[in-house]
Amino acid sequence: MAPKKRITMHDHAAEASLFKRRALFTFACVVILLGVLLANLYHLQILSYTDYETRSNDNRIRVVPVAPSRGLIFDRHGKLLAENQPFFSLELIPEKVKDIPAALTELSALIPLSADEQEEFKKSLKYHRRFKPLTLKNRLSESEVALFSVNRHRFPGISVVAGLKRHYPYNGMMTHALGYVGRINDRDRAALQRNDLWKNYAATKDIGKQGIEKFYENLLHGQPGHLEEEVNNRGRTIRTLKSVPPVPGQDIYLTLDLNLQEKAVELLDGRRGSIVAIDPRDGGILAMVSSPTYDPNLFVHGISSKAYGELLNSRSRPLINRATQGQYAPASTVKPHIALLGLEEKTITAKTRVWDPGFWQIPGVERKYRDWKRWGHGWVDVNSALIGSCDTYFYELAYKTGVDKISHFMQPFGFGERTGVDIFEESAGIMPSKDWKRMRYNQPWYIGDTISVGIGQGYWTSTPLQLANATAIMANKGRRFVPHLLKSIKDSTAKINSPVDEMAPIVLKDPNNWDIINDAMRDTAHNKRFKDASYTAAMKTGTAQVINVAADAKYDADTIDEHLRDNALVVAYAPFENPKIVLAVVLENAGWGGANAGPVARSLLDEYMLRDSWESIQ
């Protein structure tokens, strides 16, 4: 018989006490958790309300930047040089087109779509949101826009969209002064980010690349606006909540004279070379032409690699701004400055005479430095030496003066230094000295080097702008201005003239020396080229060797490559009594300066002076 199971007696008092403790603990936990929940709700809804509201709006509201319209560019008389022209593009919204390949095939029969355009579209489509428009074709013609508009009902999801693009109405006539705009690349973006300007270009695809467009980018670009749009969780626009219009860029007026620029282009007639005209009264550049040129509109919409390669590899180098980057031996155009130095140093006087048999020799040296006139000029003083451009006179003057004095004297005239013109594309040229040659070539300076510098040859190089600027200082008798292209700025309220940057003048020991040189330049002009002019002008011509010719050899242009022939140069100004315009003309490989560059200077001064006279009568 199995033993009976013992019956356990419960301690009800103890169990009640245990239950009570557990209930109190659980209640305390619930209270604490409720407290934490309420505190968190208070933190989220009261303390952090603004922060989380902003985050919520960021998820709900999208800010879309709106590009500003670019400022316009005018010449000094208000003629439009750079404008914003409407253009049309074809855009497709993928989700609204049922069969994209079929739509493209049908559309191609109406509007030509190249294989490149279709391939580019298909590549972009892979990474594009289906509800956003995607560009299918740029730069539709008016006839294509009209044709599509008539047939638009056949292409749901495809539409024509209008925009603004930079346009240069005079094509290549102003290219090297104005520059151009082009698509923002990685280098541009890095520069904008470095200068904390990238946010201003969030809606802009183009930026100034060269010339005025680049130098005054901050004025021309403007400030972007924005749209605030409510979007759903997939980024689709539901409605527009707010619109802040962009601030357009400022319009700028240049010192350029369009009529004079057109005449200069006409006179160059596609030849390699440059013409620069300056108003010596304030340094404003009236004309800046570099030839050959190119159409800047090619770069606005994106130039093809083939077309760019042709420009880049052209032997005529159209991409170079010859006016500010072309470095040429100044030749005889700087003889007035050399003569002025001789007068200042008292190496010569106005009456000092030198015998020119057609050559000059360093004392004790057999080598003969030839004059351009093989039979010589006979006895010459400073006036007749400048009129006849007597090399022998300046060989001897340079020999007596020395290269370091020449270099030091020429620097205030702007040789060997950038002029400070308001475009970035500028070369300093070379104003040689003994120290310069030692640092550049680690070679000593020879007296023969000085002789070449005395006639503006050898190591000495300058740009056409430097020549014009140095001649303007001569015409102004020492008064100096920084050459500039900006005349005034116009915004929504007013037109403000740009301040003129005048430098400290060149002060001579004897101010009469200015008159001696300028009188000789006047006599040079009216000895032949301006003999019948109705106004008084001054000038100096030059012929610069591109290659060295042996002392016993005869230069024959017909037997050498065209690119190795002499350059033709001339500097001139008018009217002589109160100069209003200064010119520098450089024709590459054109030969004799007086015969080839001289007529160009005369025609351009006629254009400016006679027009000015006629307008004053009117």
ChimeraX attribute file (.defattr): number of C-alpha atoms within 10 A of each C-alpha:
attribute: neighborCount
match mode: 1-to-1
recipient: residues
	/A:1	3
	/A:2	4
	/A:3	5
	/A:4	6
	/A:5	6
	/A:6	6
	/A:7	6
	/A:8	6
	/A:9	6
	/A:10	8
	/A:11	8
	/A:12	9
	/A:13	8
	/A:14	10
	/A:15	11
	/A:16	11
	/A:17	11
	/A:18	12
	/A:19	11
	/A:20	12
	/A:21	12
	/A:22	12
	/A:23	12
	/A:24	12
	/A:25	12
	/A:26	12
	/A:27	12
	/A:28	12
	/A:29	12
	/A:30	12
	/A:31	12
	/A:32	12
	/A:33	12
	/A:34	12
	/A:35	12
	/A:36	12
	/A:37	12
	/A:38	12
	/A:39	12
	/A:40	13
	/A:41	13
	/A:42	13
	/A:43	12
	/A:44	14
	/A:45	14
	/A:46	10
	/A:47	12
	/A:48	12
	/A:49	13
	/A:50	12
	/A:51	12
	/A:52	13
	/A:53	12
	/A:54	12
	/A:55	12
	/A:56	11
	/A:57	13
	/A:58	13
	/A:59	14
	/A:60	16
	/A:61	22
	/A:62	20
	/A:63	16
	/A:64	14
	/A:65	21
	/A:66	21
	/A:67	22
	/A:68	21
	/A:69	21
	/A:70	25
	/A:71	24
	/A:72	20
	/A:73	24
	/A:74	22
	/A:75	21
	/A:76	20
	/A:77	13
	/A:78	13
	/A:79	14
	/A:80	16
	/A:81	21
	/A:82	23
	/A:83	17
	/A:84	15
	/A:85	12
	/A:86	12
	/A:87	16
	/A:88	19
	/A:89	17
	/A:90	21
	/A:91	18
	/A:92	23
	/A:93	20
	/A:94	19
	/A:95	14
	/A:96	16
	/A:97	16
	/A:98	11
	/A:99	10
	/A:100	16
	/A:101	12
	/A:102	11
	/A:103	16
	/A:104	16
	/A:105	11
	/A:106	13
	/A:107	17
	/A:108	13
	/A:109	9
	/A:110	13
	/A:111	17
	/A:112	11
	/A:113	16
	/A:114	11
	/A:115	9
	/A:116	9
	/A:117	14
	/A:118	16
	/A:119	12
	/A:120	14
	/A:121	16
	/A:122	15
	/A:123	10
	/A:124	14
	/A:125	14
	/A:126	9
	/A:127	8
	/A:128	14
	/A:129	16
	/A:130	15
	/A:131	16
	/A:132	15
	/A:133	18
	/A:134	18
	/A:135	19
	/A:136	21
	/A:137	20
	/A:138	15
	/A:139	16
	/A:140	18
	/A:141	12
	/A:142	11
	/A:143	10
	/A:144	16
	/A:145	18
	/A:146	13
	/A:147	13
	/A:148	21
	/A:149	12
	/A:150	9
	/A:151	11
	/A:152	14
	/A:153	11
	/A:154	12
	/A:155	16
	/A:156	13
	/A:157	19
	/A:158	23
	/A:159	20
	/A:160	20
	/A:161	14
	/A:162	13
	/A:163	11
	/A:164	13
	/A:165	19
	/A:166	24
	/A:167	20
	/A:168	23
	/A:169	14
	/A:170	16
	/A:171	16
	/A:172	20
	/A:173	26
	/A:174	28
	/A:175	24
	/A:176	27
	/A:177	25
	/A:178	26
	/A:179	21
	/A:180	27
	/A:181	26
	/A:182	20
	/A:183	16
	/A:184	16
	/A:185	11
	/A:186	9
	/A:187	9
	/A:188	16
	/A:189	15
	/A:190	13
	/A:191	12
	/A:192	16
	/A:193	12
	/A:194	10
	/A:195	9
	/A:196	10
	/A:197	14
	/A:198	15
	/A:199	13
	/A:200	18
	/A:201	21
	/A:202	13
	/A:203	15
	/A:204	18
	/A:205	12
	/A:206	20
	/A:207	22
	/A:208	23
	/A:209	19
	/A:210	21
	/A:211	22
	/A:212	25
	/A:213	23
	/A:214	20
	/A:215	18
	/A:216	17
	/A:217	20
	/A:218	14
	/A:219	20
	/A:220	25
	/A:221	26
	/A:222	20
	/A:223	20
	/A:224	22
	/A:225	19
	/A:226	17
	/A:227	17
	/A:228	16
	/A:229	20
	/A:230	20
	/A:231	18
	/A:232	14
	/A:233	8
	/A:234	8
	/A:235	16
	/A:236	14
	/A:237	16
	/A:238	12
	/A:239	12
	/A:240	14
	/A:241	12
	/A:242	12
	/A:243	15
	/A:244	12
	/A:245	15
	/A:246	16
	/A:247	17
	/A:248	21
	/A:249	22
	/A:250	23
	/A:251	20
	/A:252	26
	/A:253	26
	/A:254	27
	/A:255	21
	/A:256	26
	/A:257	20
	/A:258	23
	/A:259	16
	/A:260	18
	/A:261	21
	/A:262	15
	/A:263	17
	/A:264	26
	/A:265	24
	/A:266	13
	/A:267	17
	/A:268	21
	/A:269	12
	/A:270	12
	/A:271	16
	/A:272	20
	/A:273	26
	/A:274	27
	/A:275	31
	/A:276	28
	/A:277	32
	/A:278	28
	/A:279	23
	/A:280	26
	/A:281	19
	/A:282	19
	/A:283	25
	/A:284	24
	/A:285	27
	/A:286	24
	/A:287	26
	/A:288	30
	/A:289	28
	/A:290	33
	/A:291	27
	/A:292	22
	/A:293	24
	/A:294	17
	/A:295	15
	/A:296	24
	/A:297	21
	/A:298	16
	/A:299	16
	/A:300	19
	/A:301	17
	/A:302	12
	/A:303	14
	/A:304	10
	/A:305	9
	/A:306	9
	/A:307	10
	/A:308	15
	/A:309	11
	/A:310	12
	/A:311	16
	/A:312	14
	/A:313	11
	/A:314	11
	/A:315	9
	/A:316	16
	/A:317	16
	/A:318	19
	/A:319	18
	/A:320	17
	/A:321	25
	/A:322	30
	/A:323	30
	/A:324	29
	/A:325	19
	/A:326	21
	/A:327	18
	/A:328	25
	/A:329	26
	/A:330	30
	/A:331	27
	/A:332	27
	/A:333	27
	/A:334	24
	/A:335	25
	/A:336	25
	/A:337	20
	/A:338	24
	/A:339	27
	/A:340	24
	/A:341	22
	/A:342	23
	/A:343	23
	/A:344	19
	/A:345	13
	/A:346	11
	/A:347	14
	/A:348	19
	/A:349	17
	/A:350	15
	/A:351	10
	/A:352	13
	/A:353	17
	/A:354	19
	/A:355	15
	/A:356	21
	/A:357	16
	/A:358	19
	/A:359	22
	/A:360	21
	/A:361	15
	/A:362	15
	/A:363	7
	/A:364	6
	/A:365	7
	/A:366	9
	/A:367	14
	/A:368	13
	/A:369	18
	/A:370	19
	/A:371	21
	/A:372	16
	/A:373	16
	/A:374	11
	/A:375	12
	/A:376	17
	/A:377	23
	/A:378	12
	/A:379	14
	/A:380	20
	/A:381	18
	/A:382	27
	/A:383	23
	/A:384	17
	/A:385	24
	/A:386	26
	/A:387	22
	/A:388	17
	/A:389	25
	/A:390	27
	/A:391	28
	/A:392	29
	/A:393	28
	/A:394	28
	/A:395	24
	/A:396	16
	/A:397	21
	/A:398	26
	/A:399	18
	/A:400	14
	/A:401	19
	/A:402	17
	/A:403	23
	/A:404	16
	/A:405	14
	/A:406	21
	/A:407	19
	/A:408	14
	/A:409	18
	/A:410	18
	/A:411	13
	/A:412	18
	/A:413	23
	/A:414	23
	/A:415	25
	/A:416	21
	/A:417	17
	/A:418	17
	/A:419	22
	/A:420	13
	/A:421	18
	/A:422	18
	/A:423	20
	/A:424	13
	/A:425	18
	/A:426	20
	/A:427	21
	/A:428	20
	/A:429	23
	/A:430	19
	/A:431	22
	/A:432	24
	/A:433	22
	/A:434	17
	/A:435	14
	/A:436	16
	/A:437	15
	/A:438	12
	/A:439	11
	/A:440	9
	/A:441	9
	/A:442	10
	/A:443	12
	/A:444	12
	/A:445	16
	/A:446	11
	/A:447	13
	/A:448	15
	/A:449	19
	/A:450	26
	/A:451	27
	/A:452	20
	/A:453	29
	/A:454	30
	/A:455	28
	/A:456	25
	/A:457	22
	/A:458	21
	/A:459	17
	/A:460	24
	/A:461	23
	/A:462	26
	/A:463	30
	/A:464	32
	/A:465	31
	/A:466	28
	/A:467	28
	/A:468	29
	/A:469	30
	/A:470	26
	/A:471	27
	/A:472	32
	/A:473	23
	/A:474	23
	/A:475	29
	/A:476	19
	/A:477	20
	/A:478	19
	/A:479	18
	/A:480	25
	/A:481	23
	/A:482	17
	/A:483	24
	/A:484	24
	/A:485	25
	/A:486	24
	/A:487	20
	/A:488	17
	/A:489	19
	/A:490	17
	/A:491	14
	/A:492	10
	/A:493	6
	/A:494	8
	/A:495	14
	/A:496	13
	/A:497	13
	/A:498	15
	/A:499	10
	/A:500	16
	/A:501	12
	/A:502	13
	/A:503	11
	/A:504	10
	/A:505	15
	/A:506	16
	/A:507	10
	/A:508	15
	/A:509	10
	/A:510	9
	/A:511	12
	/A:512	12
	/A:513	20
	/A:514	20
	/A:515	14
	/A:516	18
	/A:517	25
	/A:518	21
	/A:519	15
	/A:520	21
	/A:521	26
	/A:522	22
	/A:523	22
	/A:524	25
	/A:525	24
	/A:526	18
	/A:527	13
	/A:528	12
	/A:529	17
	/A:530	22
	/A:531	14
	/A:532	10
	/A:533	14
	/A:534	11
	/A:535	16
	/A:536	19
	/A:537	26
	/A:538	24
	/A:539	31
	/A:540	29
	/A:541	32
	/A:542	29
	/A:543	29
	/A:544	26
	/A:545	21
	/A:546	17
	/A:547	9
	/A:548	9
	/A:549	11
	/A:550	8
	/A:551	10
	/A:552	9
	/A:553	7
	/A:554	8
	/A:555	14
	/A:556	9
	/A:557	14
	/A:558	8
	/A:559	8
	/A:560	10
	/A:561	9
	/A:562	13
	/A:563	14
	/A:564	15
	/A:565	22
	/A:566	22
	/A:567	26
	/A:568	27
	/A:569	36
	/A:570	30
	/A:571	30
	/A:572	29
	/A:573	32
	/A:574	22
	/A:575	19
	/A:576	19
	/A:577	11
	/A:578	13
	/A:579	18
	/A:580	18
	/A:581	26
	/A:582	32
	/A:583	28
	/A:584	32
	/A:585	31
	/A:586	33
	/A:587	24
	/A:588	23
	/A:589	22
	/A:590	23
	/A:591	21
	/A:592	19
	/A:593	25
	/A:594	19
	/A:595	15
	/A:596	20
	/A:597	28
	/A:598	25
	/A:599	16
	/A:600	22
	/A:601	28
	/A:602	19
	/A:603	14
	/A:604	20
	/A:605	24
	/A:606	17
	/A:607	15
	/A:608	17
	/A:609	18
	/A:610	15
	/A:611	12
	/A:612	12
	/A:613	11
	/A:614	9
	/A:615	9
	/A:616	8
	/A:617	7
	/A:618	6
